[in-house]
């Protein structure tokens, strides 16, 4: 009743039959997952880099405002951070 044999309604997942037939769909899915992983990794890495430079610049500004750095030292260190 539930299984009509090979080629019947319950022979497998219709999604897998349509999109992964012959392995090409599985290869495409794997490529999409790898590309998504790489994009996520690069996005996270790039955001951490920007946050670090912003934090350093804020600390540098605070030191300058508090009088711990002269104007020349501040400008020199700011130039290094901007690179």
C-alpha positions in Angstrom: 0.0 0.0 0.0 2.7 2.5 0.9 5.4 1.2 -1.4 4.5 0.6 -5.0 7.9 -0.7 -5.9 10.7 0.7 -8.2 9.4 3.7 -10.1 6.4 4.2 -7.9 5.4 7.1 -5.8 7.5 6.2 -2.8 10.7 5.3 -4.5 12.6 8.2 -2.9 12.8 11.9 -2.4 11.4 13.7 -5.4 13.8 16.7 -4.6 16.8 14.5 -4.8 15.6 12.8 -8.0 15.1 16.1 -9.8 18.1 18.1 -8.6 20.8 15.6 -7.7 20.4 13.2 -10.6 23.7 12.1 -11.9 25.7 13.9 -9.3 25.8 17.2 -11.1 23.3 18.8 -8.7 25.3 17.5 -5.7 28.4 19.0 -7.2 26.7 22.4 -7.7 25.3 22.3 -4.1 28.8 21.6 -2.8 30.2 24.5 -4.8 27.6 26.8 -3.5 28.2 25.8 0.1 32.0 26.3 -0.3 31.6 29.7 -2.0 29.2 30.8 0.8 31.7 29.6 3.5 34.5 31.6 1.8 32.4 34.7 1.6 31.4 34.5 5.2 35.0 34.0 6.3 36.2 37.0 4.3 33.4 39.2 5.6 34.1 38.3 9.2 37.9 38.8 8.7 37.4 42.2 7.0 35.1 43.5 9.8 37.5 42.5 12.5 40.3 44.4 10.7 38.2 47.6 10.4 37.1 47.4 14.1 40.7 47.1 15.3 41.9 50.1 13.4 38.9 52.2 14.6 39.6 51.2 18.2 43.2 52.1 17.8 42.4 55.5 16.3 39.9 56.2 19.1 42.6 55.4 21.7 45.1 57.6 19.9 42.6 60.5 19.9 41.9 60.0 23.6 45.7 60.1 24.4 46.0 63.3 22.4 43.1 65.0 24.1 44.4 64.0 27.5 47.8 65.6 26.7 49.8 62.3 26.6 50.9 63.0 23.0 52.1 66.1 21.3 50.5 67.1 18.0 53.5 65.8 16.0 53.3 62.4 17.7 49.6 62.3 17.1 49.8 63.1 13.4 52.7 60.6 12.9 50.9 57.8 14.6 47.6 58.6 12.8 49.4 58.5 9.5 50.7 55.0 10.4 47.2 53.8 11.4 45.6 55.1 8.1 47.9 52.9 6.1 
